[in-house]
Amino acid sequence: MPYTFEHLDDEQALAASFELMRVLRPHVVDPDRYVAQLVRQTAQGYRVLAAKEGGRLLGLAGYRELENLLYGRFIYVDDLVVSPELQRSGVGAQLLSAVREQAQQRGCDHLVLDTGLHMPLAQRFYFRQGLLARGMHFTQSLRAGSAA
């Protein structure tokens, strides 16, 4: 099925992505705060690539270009989500492929993302897409009373 891919570059388009992003990030509950955060992240190089059919959002990939000593220049995928009824339809693979193409066009050395240890289906998907687990991601909350 032919989908179109476009970057969401304005606040109205970002706001339209709120409900779909909540499939991946259910803790994000306020649409205005969501848009404000994405605007801040955009100022830091974050982009949201949307898969669409007509005017309907089918999937989102939020990513940014970074550089460090481990990977050199790389694209980090912050968010990858597909509408639940279209999961396993190829939309996620096409989105990831489109982000990979962005990385190659920018001369990046790697494509990097994290996924939860509790998400075996996502892990299998990433393996099928050619991504390999090369480590574990450790975090520590610096806010009192916060678990994440």
MDTraj code that builds the backbone (N, CA, C; nanometers):
import mdtraj as md
import numpy as np

residues = "MET PRO TYR THR PHE GLU HIS LEU ASP ASP GLU GLN ALA LEU ALA ALA SER PHE GLU LEU MET ARG VAL LEU ARG PRO HIS VAL VAL ASP PRO ASP ARG TYR VAL ALA GLN LEU VAL ARG GLN THR ALA GLN GLY TYR ARG VAL LEU ALA ALA LYS GLU GLY GLY ARG LEU LEU GLY LEU ALA GLY TYR ARG GLU LEU GLU ASN LEU LEU TYR GLY ARG PHE ILE TYR VAL ASP ASP LEU VAL VAL SER PRO GLU LEU GLN ARG SER GLY VAL GLY ALA GLN LEU LEU SER ALA VAL ARG GLU GLN ALA GLN GLN ARG GLY CYS ASP HIS LEU VAL LEU ASP THR GLY LEU HIS MET PRO LEU ALA GLN ARG PHE TYR PHE ARG GLN GLY LEU LEU ALA ARG GLY MET HIS PHE THR GLN SER LEU ARG ALA GLY SER ALA ALA".split()
xyz = np.array([
    [0.0850, -0.1178, 0.0000],
    [0.0000, 0.0000, 0.0000],
    [0.0893, 0.1237, 0.0000],
    [0.0665, 0.2183, -0.0887],
    [0.1534, 0.3366, -0.0971],
    [0.1175, 0.4395, 0.0107],
    [0.2153, 0.4711, 0.0897],
    [0.1995, 0.5732, 0.1920],
    [0.2851, 0.6919, 0.1523],
    [0.2467, 0.8085, 0.1994],
    [0.3321, 0.9242, 0.1815],
    [0.4028, 0.9517, 0.3132],
    [0.5205, 1.0095, 0.3036],
    [0.5993, 1.0425, 0.4211],
    [0.6268, 1.1912, 0.4196],
    [0.6004, 1.2560, 0.5320],
    [0.6297, 1.3991, 0.5412],
    [0.6674, 1.4344, 0.6843],
    [0.7549, 1.5327, 0.6945],
    [0.7936, 1.5816, 0.8262],
    [0.6849, 1.6756, 0.8788],
    [0.6567, 1.6631, 1.0063],
    [0.5605, 1.7522, 1.0714],
    [0.6396, 1.8712, 1.1235],
    [0.6238, 1.9842, 1.0567],
    [0.7109, 2.0987, 1.0836],
    [0.6445, 2.2169, 1.1509],
    [0.5159, 2.2086, 1.1810],
    [0.4518, 2.3223, 1.2476],
    [0.3684, 2.2717, 1.3646],
    [0.3301, 2.3628, 1.4519],
    [0.2596, 2.3251, 1.5741],
    [0.1271, 2.2560, 1.5466],
    [0.0567, 2.2970, 1.4439],
    [-0.0714, 2.2348, 1.4113],
    [-0.0506, 2.0880, 1.3707],
    [0.0490, 2.0615, 1.2891],
    [0.0774, 1.9240, 1.2472],
    [0.1239, 1.8401, 1.3657],
    [0.2063, 1.8990, 1.4521],
    [0.2509, 1.8272, 1.5717],
    [0.1323, 1.7951, 1.6623],
    [0.0418, 1.8894, 1.6786],
    [-0.0768, 1.8663, 1.7617],
    [-0.1611, 1.7516, 1.7056],
    [-0.1682, 1.7415, 1.5747],
    [-0.2471, 1.6350, 1.5119],
    [-0.1868, 1.4966, 1.5384],
    [-0.0600, 1.4915, 1.5789],
    [0.0058, 1.3631, 1.6045],
    [-0.0119, 1.3148, 1.7485],
    [-0.0742, 1.3959, 1.8332],
    [-0.0821, 1.3670, 1.9765],
    [-0.1422, 1.2289, 2.0072],
    [-0.2591, 1.2000, 1.9545],
    [-0.3271, 1.0739, 1.9880],
    [-0.2467, 0.9525, 1.9422],
    [-0.1871, 0.9597, 1.8251],
    [-0.1072, 0.8475, 1.7776],
    [0.0185, 0.8299, 1.8634],
    [0.0835, 0.9379, 1.9004],
    [0.2030, 0.9269, 1.9844],
    [0.1689, 0.8677, 2.1203],
    [0.0486, 0.8918, 2.1682],
    [0.0076, 0.8363, 2.2986],
    [0.0007, 0.6843, 2.2983],
    [-0.0105, 0.6222, 2.1802],
    [-0.0052, 0.4760, 2.1720],
    [0.1296, 0.4288, 2.2262],
    [0.2361, 0.5006, 2.1932],
    [0.3703, 0.4671, 2.2405],
    [0.4006, 0.5297, 2.3759],
    [0.3527, 0.6490, 2.3980],
    [0.3844, 0.7265, 2.5192],
    [0.2561, 0.7609, 2.5951],
    [0.1901, 0.6617, 2.6546],
    [0.0614, 0.6878, 2.7214],
    [0.0724, 0.7810, 2.8414],
    [0.1912, 0.8004, 2.8951],
    [0.2088, 0.8919, 3.0086],
    [0.1976, 1.0384, 2.9660],
    [0.2011, 1.0652, 2.8361],
    [0.1862, 1.2016, 2.7843],
    [0.0368, 1.2273, 2.7711],
    [-0.0163, 1.3141, 2.8579],
    [-0.1614, 1.3282, 2.8655],
    [-0.2142, 1.4668, 2.8279],
    [-0.1274, 1.5648, 2.8189],
    [-0.1718, 1.7015, 2.7916],
    [-0.1261, 1.7431, 2.6521],
    [-0.2199, 1.7633, 2.5594],
    [-0.1816, 1.7981, 2.4221],
    [-0.0990, 1.9265, 2.4114],
    [-0.1311, 2.0268, 2.4926],
    [-0.0561, 2.1530, 2.4848],
    [0.0874, 2.1338, 2.5322],
    [0.1059, 2.0607, 2.6407],
    [0.2415, 2.0331, 2.6900],
    [0.3189, 1.9465, 2.5906],
    [0.2495, 1.8536, 2.5268],
    [0.3102, 1.7684, 2.4238],
    [0.3667, 1.8538, 2.3108],
    [0.2848, 1.9431, 2.2578],
    [0.3298, 2.0288, 2.1473],
    [0.4440, 2.1178, 2.1942],
    [0.4329, 2.1756, 2.3129],
    [0.5401, 2.2619, 2.3639],
    [0.6708, 2.1841, 2.3772],
    [0.6624, 2.0606, 2.4233],
    [0.7846, 1.9803, 2.4355],
    [0.8426, 1.9482, 2.2985],
    [0.7579, 1.9127, 2.2023],
    [0.8095, 1.8835, 2.0685],
    [0.8716, 2.0070, 2.0045],
    [0.8164, 2.1232, 2.0309],
    [0.8762, 2.2473, 1.9797],
    [1.0153, 2.2660, 2.0405],
    [1.0290, 2.2405, 2.1713],
    [1.1620, 2.2491, 2.2352],
    [1.2574, 2.1460, 2.1753],
    [1.2088, 2.0245, 2.1578],
    [1.2938, 1.9207, 2.1009],
    [1.3327, 1.9539, 1.9570],
    [1.2414, 2.0133, 1.8817],
    [1.2711, 2.0530, 1.7447],
    [1.3864, 2.1536, 1.7418],
    [1.3886, 2.2428, 1.8390],
    [1.4990, 2.3395, 1.8480],
    [1.6323, 2.2693, 1.8745],
    [1.6265, 2.1451, 1.9242],
    [1.7455, 2.0651, 1.9514],
    [1.7748, 1.9663, 1.8378],
    [1.7032, 1.9765, 1.7274],
    [1.7287, 1.8921, 1.6112],
    [1.6332, 1.7760, 1.5919],
    [1.5340, 1.7617, 1.6789],
    [1.4362, 1.6534, 1.6685],
    [1.3430, 1.6783, 1.5512],
    [1.3103, 1.5725, 1.4781],
    [1.2142, 1.5822, 1.3674],
    [1.1135, 1.4697, 1.3813],
    [0.9922, 1.4940, 1.3371],
    [0.8893, 1.3901, 1.3352],
    [0.8544, 1.3627, 1.1892],
    [0.8785, 1.2386, 1.1486],
    [0.8410, 1.1940, 1.0153],
    [0.7107, 1.1155, 1.0278],
    [0.6123, 1.1532, 0.9493],
    [0.4814, 1.0885, 0.9551],
    [0.4568, 1.0055, 0.8300],
    [0.4006, 0.8874, 0.8498],
    [0.3481, 0.8069, 0.7393],
    [0.1996, 0.8398, 0.7310],
    [0.1552, 0.8745, 0.6112],
    [0.0161, 0.9145, 0.5927],
    [-0.0462, 0.8402, 0.4761],
    [-0.1767, 0.8288, 0.4849],
    [-0.2569, 0.7832, 0.3725],
    [-0.3695, 0.8842, 0.3619],
    [-0.3669, 0.9620, 0.2559],
    [-0.4582, 1.0749, 0.2489],
    [-0.4203, 1.1713, 0.3599],
    [-0.5144, 1.2130, 0.4405],
    [-0.4845, 1.2998, 0.5536],
    [-0.4677, 1.2254, 0.6846],
    [-0.4781, 1.0937, 0.6811],
    [-0.4756, 1.0125, 0.8032],
    [-0.3325, 0.9754, 0.8429],
    [-0.2986, 1.0015, 0.9690],
    [-0.1686, 0.9620, 1.0222],
    [-0.1696, 0.8129, 1.0529],
    [-0.0727, 0.7403, 0.9988],
    [-0.0635, 0.5965, 1.0192],
    [0.0506, 0.5591, 1.1125],
    [0.1559, 0.6392, 1.1103],
    [0.2724, 0.6109, 1.1917],
    [0.3596, 0.7335, 1.2055],
    [0.4461, 0.7302, 1.3081],
    [0.5360, 0.8418, 1.3366],
    [0.6738, 0.7890, 1.3712],
    [0.7747, 0.8611, 1.3273],
    [0.9119, 0.8331, 1.3692],
    [0.9739, 0.9661, 1.4112],
    [1.0061, 0.9757, 1.5385],
    [1.0739, 1.0944, 1.5901],
    [1.2217, 1.0625, 1.6028],
    [1.3068, 1.1470, 1.5457],
    [1.4500, 1.1182, 1.5435],
    [1.5317, 1.2462, 1.5473],
    [1.6601, 1.2308, 1.5725],
    [1.7518, 1.3450, 1.5725],
    [1.8906, 1.2982, 1.5325],
    [1.9676, 1.3888, 1.4774],
    [2.1070, 1.3603, 1.4442],
    [2.1935, 1.4001, 1.5626],
    [2.2827, 1.3099, 1.6013],
    [2.3734, 1.3324, 1.7136],
    [2.5139, 1.2897, 1.6740],
    [2.6068, 1.3166, 1.7631],
    [2.7444, 1.2724, 1.7419],
    [2.8064, 1.2425, 1.8769],
    [2.8770, 1.1306, 1.8841],
    [2.9517, 1.0985, 2.0053],
    [3.0728, 1.0119, 1.9696],
    [3.1521, 0.9809, 2.0685],
    [3.2730, 0.9025, 2.0442],
    [3.2427, 0.7564, 2.0126],
    [3.1319, 0.7061, 2.0605],
    [3.0966, 0.5660, 2.0384],
    [3.0520, 0.5407, 1.8949],
    [2.9612, 0.6216, 1.8437],
    [2.9013, 0.5979, 1.7127],
    [2.9462, 0.6944, 1.6039],
    [3.0176, 0.7979, 1.6370],
    [3.0433, 0.9023, 1.5378],
    [2.9149, 0.9807, 1.5172],
    [2.8883, 1.0200, 1.3912],
    [2.7604, 1.0862, 1.3600],
    [2.6552, 0.9778, 1.3422],
    [2.5392, 0.9969, 1.4048],
    [2.4356, 0.8955, 1.3960],
    [2.2986, 0.9585, 1.4084],
    [2.2009, 0.8838, 1.3624],
    [2.0610, 0.9203, 1.3833],
    [2.0112, 0.8364, 1.4998],
    [1.9524, 0.9043, 1.5981],
    [1.8910, 0.8368, 1.7118],
    [1.7400, 0.8447, 1.6955],
    [1.6746, 0.7306, 1.6963],
    [1.5284, 0.7251, 1.6861],
    [1.4725, 0.7281, 1.8276],
    [1.4093, 0.8390, 1.8615],
    [1.3460, 0.8558, 1.9925],
    [1.2136, 0.7804, 2.0004],
    [1.1359, 0.7888, 1.8937],
    [0.9983, 0.7409, 1.8938],
    [0.9671, 0.6736, 1.7613],
    [0.9061, 0.5564, 1.7669],
    [0.8565, 0.4893, 1.6472],
    [0.7246, 0.4241, 1.6857],
    [0.6178, 0.4699, 1.6242],
    [0.4848, 0.4203, 1.6599],
    [0.3993, 0.4088, 1.5342],
    [0.3183, 0.3033, 1.5325],
    [0.2249, 0.2787, 1.4228],
    [0.0868, 0.2599, 1.4843],
    [-0.0126, 0.3083, 1.4165],
    [-0.1510, 0.2911, 1.4615],
    [-0.1766, 0.1425, 1.4892],
    [-0.2375, 0.1097, 1.6035],
    [-0.2527, -0.0316, 1.6427],
    [-0.3131, -0.1218, 1.5352],
    [-0.4112, -0.0728, 1.4627],
    [-0.4740, -0.1589, 1.3618],
    [-0.3842, -0.1830, 1.2408],
    [-0.2745, -0.1082, 1.2295],
    [-0.1831, -0.1252, 1.1164],
    [-0.0495, -0.1861, 1.1563],
    [-0.0343, -0.2214, 1.2829],
    [0.0890, -0.2867, 1.3233],
    [0.1004, -0.4195, 1.2495],
    [0.2209, -0.4539, 1.2109],
    [0.2529, -0.5718, 1.1299],
    [0.2062, -0.5572, 0.9849],
    [0.1823, -0.4335, 0.9408],
    [0.1395, -0.4094, 0.8027],
    [0.2534, -0.3608, 0.7141],
    [0.3687, -0.3325, 0.7737],
    [0.4811, -0.2802, 0.6966],
    [0.5028, -0.1306, 0.7123],
    [0.4096, -0.0623, 0.7763],
    [0.4242, 0.0826, 0.7940],
    [0.5478, 0.1136, 0.8782],
    [0.5674, 0.0423, 0.9888],
    [0.6830, 0.0665, 1.0746],
    [0.8136, 0.0422, 1.0012],
    [0.8195, -0.0639, 0.9234],
    [0.9406, -0.0938, 0.8462],
    [0.9679, 0.0170, 0.7446],
    [0.8629, 0.0676, 0.6808],
    [0.8813, 0.1754, 0.5832],
    [0.9264, 0.3042, 0.6517],
    [0.8702, 0.3333, 0.7683],
    [0.9143, 0.4518, 0.8428],
    [1.0611, 0.4396, 0.8818],
    [1.0989, 0.3249, 0.9358],
    [1.2370, 0.3040, 0.9762],
    [1.3303, 0.3123, 0.8560],
    [1.2880, 0.2597, 0.7439],
    [1.3668, 0.2685, 0.6213],
    [1.3833, 0.4137, 0.5767],
    [1.2770, 0.4919, 0.5882],
    [1.2846, 0.6337, 0.5508],
    [1.3806, 0.7093, 0.6425],
    [1.3805, 0.6771, 0.7707],
    [1.4739, 0.7409, 0.8637],
    [1.6170, 0.6954, 0.8323],
    [1.6342, 0.5676, 0.8010],
    [1.7661, 0.5162, 0.7629],
    [1.8188, 0.5923, 0.6407],
    [1.7315, 0.6174, 0.5434],
    [1.7715, 0.6944, 0.4252],
    [1.8146, 0.8355, 0.4628],
    [1.7428, 0.8979, 0.5571],
    [1.7824, 1.0308, 0.6054],
    [1.9238, 1.0247, 0.6633],
    [1.9506, 0.9205, 0.7427],
    [2.0829, 0.9048, 0.8039],
    [2.1903, 0.8899, 0.6971],
    [2.1640, 0.8097, 0.5968],
    [2.2615, 0.7890, 0.4904],
    [2.2844, 0.9174, 0.4113],
    [2.1781, 0.9912, 0.3821],
    [2.1916, 1.1176, 0.3097],
    [2.2738, 1.2189, 0.3877],
    [2.2670, 1.2135, 0.5198],
    [2.3414, 1.3067, 0.6054],
    [2.4831, 1.2578, 0.6340],
    [2.5200, 1.1421, 0.5810],
    [2.6533, 1.0897, 0.6022],
    [2.6746, 1.0319, 0.7410],
    [2.5674, 0.9871, 0.8047],
    [2.5787, 0.9297, 0.9389],
    [2.6374, 0.7896, 0.9323],
    [2.7041, 0.7518, 1.0405],
    [2.7681, 0.6218, 1.0495],
    [2.6759, 0.5137, 1.1044],
    [2.5756, 0.5521, 1.1829],
    [2.4899, 0.4535, 1.2488],
    [2.3461, 0.5028, 1.2604],
    [2.2573, 0.4064, 1.2788],
    [2.1187, 0.4294, 1.3185],
    [2.1058, 0.3617, 1.4546],
    [2.0582, 0.4361, 1.5550],
    [2.0553, 0.3878, 1.6929],
    [1.9166, 0.4111, 1.7508],
    [1.8688, 0.3155, 1.8295],
    [1.7455, 0.3360, 1.9048],
    [1.7482, 0.2471, 2.0273],
    [1.6632, 0.2769, 2.1221],
    [1.6450, 0.1963, 2.2421],
    [1.5035, 0.1410, 2.2419],
    [1.4863, 0.0253, 2.3032],
    [1.3533, -0.0277, 2.3268],
    [1.3538, -0.0954, 2.4626],
    [1.2374, -0.1047, 2.5223],
    [1.2276, -0.1611, 2.6561],
    [1.2542, -0.3112, 2.6582],
    [1.3110, -0.3559, 2.7686],
    [1.3343, -0.4990, 2.7870],
    [1.2026, -0.5758, 2.7930],
    [1.0948, -0.5069, 2.8266],
    [0.9628, -0.5686, 2.8383],
    [0.8889, -0.5738, 2.7042],
    [0.9572, -0.5422, 2.5935],
    [0.8909, -0.5333, 2.4631],
    [0.9510, -0.6325, 2.3626],
    [0.9285, -0.7627, 2.3823],
    [0.9907, -0.8608, 2.2929],
    [0.9446, -0.8506, 2.1473],
    [0.8205, -0.8092, 2.1233],
    [0.7753, -0.7949, 1.9848],
    [0.8499, -0.6824, 1.9146],
    [0.8727, -0.5723, 1.9857],
    [0.9503, -0.4631, 1.9275],
    [1.0934, -0.5076, 1.9022],
    [1.1509, -0.5826, 1.9942],
    [1.2879, -0.6315, 1.9766],
    [1.2979, -0.7194, 1.8518],
    [1.2033, -0.8092, 1.8337],
    [1.2049, -0.8949, 1.7141],
    [1.1916, -0.8116, 1.5870],
    [1.1052, -0.7108, 1.5917],
    [1.0894, -0.6223, 1.4762],
    [1.2227, -0.5555, 1.4423],
    [1.2917, -0.5019, 1.5428],
    [1.4176, -0.4333, 1.5169],
    [1.5240, -0.5285, 1.4646],
    [1.5297, -0.6501, 1.5169],
    [1.6226, -0.7499, 1.4628],
    [1.5937, -0.7753, 1.3155],
    [1.4661, -0.7901, 1.2817],
    [1.4285, -0.8135, 1.1411],
    [1.4665, -0.6956, 1.0527],
    [1.4732, -0.5757, 1.1100],
    [1.5090, -0.4560, 1.0341],
    [1.6598, -0.4352, 1.0268],
    [1.7365, -0.5295, 1.0820],
    [1.8819, -0.5216, 1.0725],
    [1.9499, -0.4516, 1.1883],
    [1.8753, -0.4148, 1.2905],
    [1.9364, -0.3520, 1.4082],
    [1.9745, -0.4618, 1.5065],
    [2.0919, -0.4488, 1.5655],
    [2.1422, -0.5472, 1.6599],
    [2.1534, -0.4867, 1.7982],
    [2.1245, -0.5669, 1.8991],
    [2.1395, -0.5224, 2.0382],
    [2.2892, -0.5219, 2.0698],
    [2.3413, -0.4041, 2.1062],
    [2.4844, -0.3923, 2.1321],
    [2.5144, -0.3511, 2.2749],
    [2.4134, -0.3420, 2.3584],
    [2.4373, -0.3023, 2.4964],
    [2.3060, -0.2892, 2.5706],
    [2.3163, -0.2397, 2.6902],
    [2.1979, -0.2114, 2.7713],
    [2.1971, -0.0621, 2.8018],
    [2.0809, -0.0087, 2.8116],
    [2.0627, 0.1339, 2.8391],
    [2.0280, 0.1476, 2.9870],
    [2.1052, 0.2235, 3.0622],
    [2.0797, 0.2437, 3.2043],
    [2.0311, 0.3853, 3.2279],
    [1.9346, 0.4000, 3.3184],
    [1.8849, 0.5328, 3.3535],
    [1.8703, 0.5439, 3.5042],
    [1.8674, 0.6673, 3.5495],
    [1.8413, 0.6963, 3.6903],
    [1.7584, 0.8230, 3.6956],
    [1.6454, 0.8163, 3.7622],
    [1.5642, 0.9346, 3.7793],
    [1.6323, 1.0288, 3.8779],
    [1.6326, 1.1550, 3.8459],
    [1.6915, 1.2560, 3.9336],
    [1.5830, 1.3392, 4.0025],
    [1.4602, 1.2962, 3.9911],
    [1.3479, 1.3640, 4.0557],
    [1.3024, 1.2816, 4.1749],
    [1.2810, 1.3453, 4.2850],
    [1.2337, 1.2759, 4.4053],
    [1.0973, 1.2139, 4.3779],
    [1.0817, 1.0877, 4.4147],
    [0.9531, 1.0200, 4.4010],
    [0.9221, 0.9709, 4.2624],
    [1.0124, 0.9865, 4.1662],
    [0.9886, 0.9419, 4.0306],
    [1.0525, 0.8067, 4.0076],
    [0.9811, 0.7167, 3.9377],
    [1.0317, 0.5816, 3.9143],
    [1.1087, 0.5695, 3.7840],
    [1.0887, 0.6608, 3.6903],
    [1.1544, 0.6447, 3.5591],
    [1.2778, 0.7204, 3.5562],
])
top = md.Topology()
chain = top.add_chain()
for i, resn in enumerate(residues, 1):
    res = top.add_residue(resn, chain, resSeq=i)
    for name in ("N", "CA", "C"):
        top.add_atom(name, md.element.get_by_symbol(name[0]), res)
traj = md.Trajectory(xyz[None], top)
